[in-house]
């Protein structure tokens, strides 16, 4: 709990002066004001975070947090739990979707085991942060203890700290792997938002109509049974969350505390980010929403966090895939601020009437 | 007219067999089916066009077509016409927005003078395809003659042919520069769609309310006065178009005739693409829509062309900036098809129930 509290306390707002300078330079570039839309907003935020107008996102890292879920026994996923383990090996071998997309974006993927139901050998190159081999079934009781919830968030913070002991990190991306984890994520959104579970629950990896109805019932049952306190984010995480979701919350807090921009992936990563920002609202300043997933409920979280998703490509995979693709756009955003010339630099008189 | 006819006649459909193979491989990759959304659709189309599952978009070129517009005398733009000329020099010097964004996407920018009101020296490294030094004021009569319209389209085709004589082109992007050119573009959409001018006309580079009303009046006047025949795309281009818009139509036709995927930029490029596809519907198979501009009317064209825009970043600059940014995503799309492993390749049993 001490690490968590210290981390939350150490989150500061980005550099307002550099942010304002960035906006001024963008407005003075040889093009109609505002015409690069969201790219301008992104570039100014990144400048404020980095404290410079020439932001270099050289070392980009995606951390994919993995965990298993007791709720899978309720039939909420098309895939069996052991796919979580198999995908961890797939990530380590570099053949998964997030590896391909990260490679293209010039980012590296690290995997973190927060609670996978498998005994990985200690020399497997992943962050070994297992809390327990899968959560308890949240439809039958709390997913984890309060202590485990704190431990999972602190594990995420530790991952950031361990990365930073080895290297400078210019941008962090979050990703998830955990069969069944759209169920706790939807439950978390329902808990914080008060929106009906039916409206927030999606098909995950591709449930049919009947299985979707069953998933909705499971989430409702979990909420009624556990009655999480939405004013206590750790209670929400403990009762209806997941170990990797706690880890994802910790990544956001750790990034914010170290002034690293953090781009969060789809539904599960955003649920983690939501818990982080409920614990520490200032973390929002460091957060970027990679894409709008097709999963219902994702939009609520973006609105709640005040974030405009960068992409809307109907993706719904997780792993950090959306974070990886959006890093290409965030990279572009840094370039427009640094490289597009101003009117005076190109000797074109600014004739624009701003009325 | 002979070149135009020959080009239209030579456009063939992409390779259906490779397209189907691409879809089959995507469906068999170690991830839930369809979860990479639009990226999958893009990658399959690119494979069909290239005739291979391992599409390499190595040589990407953006051609920015420039031209001036007599209608500027009606006060439809905040900028004076001579900014078109100045921006041509800015492009050539590499300091404009499109240069920066293209550089990041690994693309090169070529500029084409289709009708700029300036005598560029012959050694300026642009495509010298000037039809005339600016169109006539379409609010007072036809913007150009029918012959000039054909000539402008053929100039665009020639640019593709001249590029191909020197090098292989893996992807072509279109871009525009022409002060006042949202006016002919909106007029073209109104003409083809029959939608009210009020609904289709936007603020261009940033018109105020009064100037917007005046722009709408100008477009209405142009449509009434010239009465373009929407079943005759060359008539539409001639009466209410622009030289660079003709050039942009020619780029699309030239790319399609040479089996090159072509990604079109914002409102003006899409107006050019619309004319190309009205002349040769098969050209649509080679066309990609880079982004949804904030300009009203852009959505109509995308729907009409059956294209889903790749990005929605509230951009409204032109130059080829949207094409450049979307090339990053198109590049990613080629990698997912080629590099993500299938279930059998990673030895994970495909347990997905596709119900």
Interface residues (C-beta under 8 A of the other chain):
Chain A: X29 X30 X31 X32 X33 X34 X35 X36 X37 X38 X39 X78 X79 X80 X83 X86 X87 X90 X93 X95 X96 X97 X100 X101 X103 X104 X105 X205 X206 X208 X294 X310 X311 X312 X313 X314 X315 X316 X317 X319 X321 X325 X328 X329 X331 X332 X335 X336 X339 X340 X341 X345 X346 X347 X348 X351 X352 X353 X354 X355
Chain B: X29 X30 X31 X32 X33 X34 X35 X36 X37 X38 X39 X78 X79 X80 X83 X86 X87 X90 X93 X95 X96 X97 X100 X101 X103 X104 X105 X204 X205 X206 X208 X294 X310 X311 X312 X313 X314 X315 X316 X317 X319 X321 X325 X328 X329 X331 X332 X335 X336 X339 X340 X341 X345 X346 X347 X348 X351 X352 X353 X354 X355
